[in-house]
Amino acid sequence: MTEEILIKSFSDGVCRLTLNRPEVMNSLNFDLLHALRKEIGAIRFQPEVRVVIITGAGEKAFCSGADLKERRTLAPLQVKEYILTIRTLFSEIENLNKPVIAAVNGIALGGGTELALASDIRIVSETATMGLTETRLAIIPGAGGTQRLPRLVGKGKAKELIFTGKRIGAAEALAIGLANHVVKPEALLDEAGKMAAMICETGPIAIEQAKYAINYGMETDLNTGLAIESNAYWVCIPTKDRLEGLAAFQEKRKPVYRGE
């Protein structure tokens, strides 16, 4: 990991990844994409990490999307490599075996909104601005935006936002379901931390299976989705954590889950 462009901190089961290029609004160049992908790949196999929070450094931007200064220097094949890299990374974030919370602290445009979309939960500052603005550059969202946005806010609203390249504020993001919660800027990381702490109280295997069931069940019909849910449920049955949950309930104490 290159600390200058991606800052990692860990405490009480929560890993915070901070995009640290505030001078360019935390835009995503190749180096930052590779650093983030390396961390996400490692976190998958770190049981001590229960929840991931992704945010941006500074007060202005969460992530302004692709680094257009770098983009102008890339040959066509390198542009294809960039798009494949960012699309693959965001899919890895979406399919990570732990919840990912996007703490959107400011401007999140293009790839920035797509990064938030790939996260499981979006907690948004009142000062944030979001939008898929790529059509204003004569391209389309290339890191999952055309697919994840309509699944989240509906096809009609997604088409409106993508076709116009419109930027929306936090209140509208909340109203259409793009944001889960909107909070004051100074409370953003605290609120993300509180939600992460609540998740850390639950069973790790249960959370992994619930995320799996939701993500894959949404891509199919109800009956197939119910079958996916059933199989995910059976994974939880033989775990020590399930027995610990029952014992803690009977003994009127907080359970201690170990992901076993």
Sequence and secondary structure as in RCSB ss.txt:
>XXXX:A:sequence
MTEEILIKSFSDGVCRLTLNRPEVMNSLNFDLLHALRKEIGAIRFQPEVRVVIITGAGEKAFCSGADLKERRTLA
PLQVKEYILTIRTLFSEIENLNKPVIAAVNGIALGGGTELALASDIRIVSETATMGLTETRLAIIPGAGGTQRLP
RLVGKGKAKELIFTGKRIGAAEALAIGLANHVVKPEALLDEAGKMAAMICETGPIAIEQAKYAINYGMETDLNTG
LAIESNAYWVCIPTKDRLEGLAAFQEKRKPVYRGE
>XXXX:A:secstr
  TTTEEEEEETTEEEEEE  GGGTT B HHHHHHHHHHHHHHTT TT  EEEEEESSSSEEE SB HHHHTT  
HHHHHHHHHHHHHHHHHHHT SS EEEEE SEEETHHHHHHHHSSEEEEETT EEE  GGGGT    SSHHHHHH
HHH HHHHHHHHHHT  EEHHHHHHHTS SEEE GGGHHHHHHHHHHHHHTS HHHHHHHHHHHHHHTTS HHHH
HHHHHHHHHHHTT HHHHHHHHHHHHTS       
